[in-house]
Amino acid sequence: MSVLRDRFRPVAAALTASTIALSGLAATTAAPAFADASCAGGVSVYGTLASGQLTYTAINPDNGNIKHVVVSSRSLGFTPKAIAAINFNTVLVTSPAGVLYRVDVQTNDDNLTFKDPVDIQHGWTHDKLSYDGYGHLYGTTANGTLLRYLVSGDKPGANQIGKRQEIGNGGFSLKTLATAGDDRLVATAADGQLIGYTVSPTGTTYSRAQLVEHGWQSFTDLVSPGGGLYYGKNPAGAMYWYEDADPADGSGDDILYHNNDPVSSQGWTQTLLSAVPRTCTSTTPTKPLRAKIAALANGEVGTLEAQCDKYHSACDRGALDWCAMFATWSWSAAGVSGVPRDKFIARALGEWGVQRGLFKSRTGTAHGSPKPGDWVIYGPPDGTTGGHVDVIVAVNPDGTITTVGGNLSDRVRRKTIDPDTATSGSQGKHISGYVSPPGA
């Protein structure tokens, strides 16, 4: 009897002897999801090994934990070049000879079995493939051309993949490519950019959004089940997960990074990966609190000291440092309740956070786990002078953080820093930790 896993049950992440190639995978624990995503059954990722074997991994979307891993005992019979999961039991795989195969999965429960691959079309020389779950198969070529095909069946045959459209010619020389929704793509470039693309229904136009400027260059694979969830694998075999609070806003400022809590720190030895599409959908009606704070702070970059009274009526333009006024304004404007608007010293905001259990020491567990919307406190959180405070607007995969702060050379400025070495304030204080907004 064929069994296909579409609901999670408690299983150990340790693997059997038949899955030696992935023996380093291990479950981890994490905080609840940040992205407002609804997932039917969870996240399913198919992959291929250098041996041509097929792999299947189930991931809990709420905490990034691996729930289930199986590897087929037999090979596909050819060297896989590109892969695209169509649905839970159908995967498309190409060969170096340009043959497009359909692989029908029979079971992925206690073992992974599949029928003999079906040769459905020839001439598929794409280096990457990804299916959006809404009838469109995307592919890129070695010269940077993006193509879209119409898929008209759950188990498409030779006549059910067609209507080839050239979306862009030469501008899609990408390192990774994944579909993140209906005609929406997410990709990385060799220089570390995370890029989003939205293709028009007719396929005649597209828009490009640079979600993140740098830090994503290490990933060899990027997959998404939709709903703002992204999973990236690096050459060392680690898999990391990310949550985009609003995946359709064209901004990466609201992406939550789980750098200190990967899906697994090792063991992902697949040569190709593809997530089953459309298993998660975004239900975000408005920006969550952290995203609101980051967006408000970003919108103030460039504001001069002569305009600082917009952040607090007590700002008299030069007689008083106003970084704390800007930091508390960003929270208050986003709707945070109980913001200490009467504290004008950066280290006093850190002290306020300590008193309320909201302060996270940079030298503590997971280096404080900074998140967008947090305050960065330079200097001990003891209420004395000589420090500084900024607002985190992004946490980057390379461990750096991007912040926006007031009273930086007489204006609001944005900068990317290494939190372990950065200093600020009149006394050049190091970062002591972060204060999280209550309720976030």
Secondary structure in CASP SS format (residue, H / E / C, confidence):
PFRMAT SS
TARGET T0000
AUTHOR 0000-0000-0000
METHOD secondary structure of the structure
MODEL  1
M C 1.00
S C 1.00
V C 1.00
L C 1.00
R C 1.00
D C 1.00
R C 1.00
F C 1.00
R C 1.00
P C 1.00
V C 1.00
A C 1.00
A C 1.00
A C 1.00
L C 1.00
T C 1.00
A H 1.00
S H 1.00
T H 1.00
I H 1.00
A H 1.00
L H 1.00
S C 1.00
G C 1.00
L C 1.00
A C 1.00
A C 1.00
T C 1.00
T C 1.00
A C 1.00
A C 1.00
P C 1.00
A C 1.00
F C 1.00
A C 1.00
D C 1.00
A E 1.00
S E 1.00
C E 1.00
A C 1.00
G C 1.00
G C 1.00
V E 1.00
S E 1.00
V E 1.00
Y E 1.00
G E 1.00
T E 1.00
L C 1.00
A C 1.00
S C 1.00
G C 1.00
Q E 1.00
L E 1.00
T E 1.00
Y E 1.00
T E 1.00
A E 1.00
I E 1.00
N C 1.00
P C 1.00
D C 1.00
N C 1.00
G C 1.00
N C 1.00
I E 1.00
K E 1.00
H E 1.00
V E 1.00
V E 1.00
V E 1.00
S E 1.00
S E 1.00
R E 1.00
S E 1.00
L C 1.00
G C 1.00
F C 1.00
T C 1.00
P C 1.00
K C 1.00
A E 1.00
I E 1.00
A E 1.00
A E 1.00
I E 1.00
N E 1.00
F C 1.00
N C 1.00
T E 1.00
V E 1.00
L E 1.00
V E 1.00
T E 1.00
S C 1.00
P C 1.00
A C 1.00
G C 1.00
V C 1.00
L E 1.00
Y E 1.00
R E 1.00
V E 1.00
D E 1.00
V E 1.00
Q E 1.00
T E 1.00
N E 1.00
D C 1.00
D C 1.00
N C 1.00
L E 1.00
T E 1.00
F E 1.00
K C 1.00
D C 1.00
P C 1.00
V E 1.00
D E 1.00
I E 1.00
Q E 1.00
H C 1.00
G C 1.00
W C 1.00
T C 1.00
H C 1.00
D C 1.00
K E 1.00
L E 1.00
S E 1.00
Y E 1.00
D C 1.00
G C 1.00
Y C 1.00
G C 1.00
H E 1.00
L E 1.00
Y E 1.00
G E 1.00
T E 1.00
T C 1.00
A C 1.00
N C 1.00
G C 1.00
T C 1.00
L E 1.00
L E 1.00
R E 1.00
Y E 1.00
L E 1.00
V E 1.00
S C 1.00
G C 1.00
D C 1.00
K C 1.00
P C 1.00
G C 1.00
A C 1.00
N C 1.00
Q C 1.00
I E 1.00
G E 1.00
K E 1.00
R E 1.00
Q E 1.00
E E 1.00
I E 1.00
G E 1.00
N C 1.00
G C 1.00
G C 1.00
F C 1.00
S C 1.00
L C 1.00
K C 1.00
T E 1.00
L E 1.00
A E 1.00
T E 1.00
A E 1.00
G E 1.00
D C 1.00
D C 1.00
R E 1.00
L E 1.00
V E 1.00
A E 1.00
T E 1.00
A C 1.00
A C 1.00
D C 1.00
G C 1.00
Q C 1.00
L E 1.00
I E 1.00
G E 1.00
Y E 1.00
T E 1.00
V E 1.00
S C 1.00
P C 1.00
T C 1.00
G C 1.00
T C 1.00
T C 1.00
Y E 1.00
S E 1.00
R E 1.00
A E 1.00
Q E 1.00
L E 1.00
V E 1.00
E C 1.00
H C 1.00
G C 1.00
W C 1.00
Q C 1.00
S C 1.00
F C 1.00
T C 1.00
D E 1.00
L E 1.00
V E 1.00
S E 1.00
P E 1.00
G E 1.00
G C 1.00
G C 1.00
L E 1.00
Y E 1.00
Y E 1.00
G E 1.00
K E 1.00
N C 1.00
P C 1.00
A C 1.00
G C 1.00
A C 1.00
M E 1.00
Y E 1.00
W E 1.00
Y E 1.00
E E 1.00
D E 1.00
A C 1.00
D C 1.00
P C 1.00
A C 1.00
D C 1.00
G C 1.00
S C 1.00
G C 1.00
D C 1.00
D C 1.00
I E 1.00
L E 1.00
Y E 1.00
H C 1.00
N C 1.00
N C 1.00
D C 1.00
P C 1.00
V C 1.00
S E 1.00
S C 1.00
Q C 1.00
G C 1.00
W C 1.00
T C 1.00
Q C 1.00
T C 1.00
L E 1.00
L E 1.00
S E 1.00
A E 1.00
V C 1.00
P C 1.00
R C 1.00
T C 1.00
C E 1.00
T E 1.00
S E 1.00
T C 1.00
T C 1.00
P C 1.00
T C 1.00
K C 1.00
P C 1.00
L H 1.00
R H 1.00
A H 1.00
K H 1.00
I H 1.00
A H 1.00
A H 1.00
L H 1.00
A H 1.00
N H 1.00
G C 1.00
E C 1.00
V C 1.00
G C 1.00
T C 1.00
L E 1.00
E H 1.00
A H 1.00
Q H 1.00
C H 1.00
D H 1.00
K H 1.00
Y C 1.00
H C 1.00
S C 1.00
A C 1.00
C C 1.00
D C 1.00
R C 1.00
G C 1.00
A C 1.00
L C 1.00
D C 1.00
W C 1.00
C H 1.00
A H 1.00
M H 1.00
F H 1.00
A H 1.00
T H 1.00
W H 1.00
S H 1.00
W H 1.00
S H 1.00
A H 1.00
A H 1.00
G C 1.00
V C 1.00
S C 1.00
G C 1.00
V C 1.00
P C 1.00
R C 1.00
D C 1.00
K C 1.00
F C 1.00
I C 1.00
A H 1.00
R H 1.00
A H 1.00
L H 1.00
G H 1.00
E H 1.00
W H 1.00
G H 1.00
V H 1.00
Q H 1.00
R C 1.00
G C 1.00
L C 1.00
F E 1.00
K E 1.00
S E 1.00
R C 1.00
T C 1.00
G C 1.00
T H 1.00
A H 1.00
H H 1.00
G H 1.00
S C 1.00
P C 1.00
K C 1.00
P C 1.00
G C 1.00
D C 1.00
W E 1.00
V E 1.00
I E 1.00
Y E 1.00
G C 1.00
P C 1.00
P C 1.00
D C 1.00
G C 1.00
T C 1.00
T C 1.00
G C 1.00
G C 1.00
H E 1.00
V E 1.00
D E 1.00
V E 1.00
I E 1.00
V E 1.00
A E 1.00
V E 1.00
N C 1.00
P C 1.00
D C 1.00
G C 1.00
T C 1.00
I E 1.00
T E 1.00
T E 1.00
V E 1.00
G E 1.00
G C 1.00
N C 1.00
L C 1.00
S C 1.00
D C 1.00
R E 1.00
V C 1.00
R E 1.00
R E 1.00
K E 1.00
T E 1.00
I E 1.00
D C 1.00
P C 1.00
D C 1.00
T C 1.00
A C 1.00
T E 1.00
S E 1.00
G C 1.00
S C 1.00
Q C 1.00
G C 1.00
K E 1.00
H E 1.00
I E 1.00
S E 1.00
G E 1.00
Y E 1.00
V E 1.00
S C 1.00
P C 1.00
P C 1.00
G C 1.00
A C 1.00
END
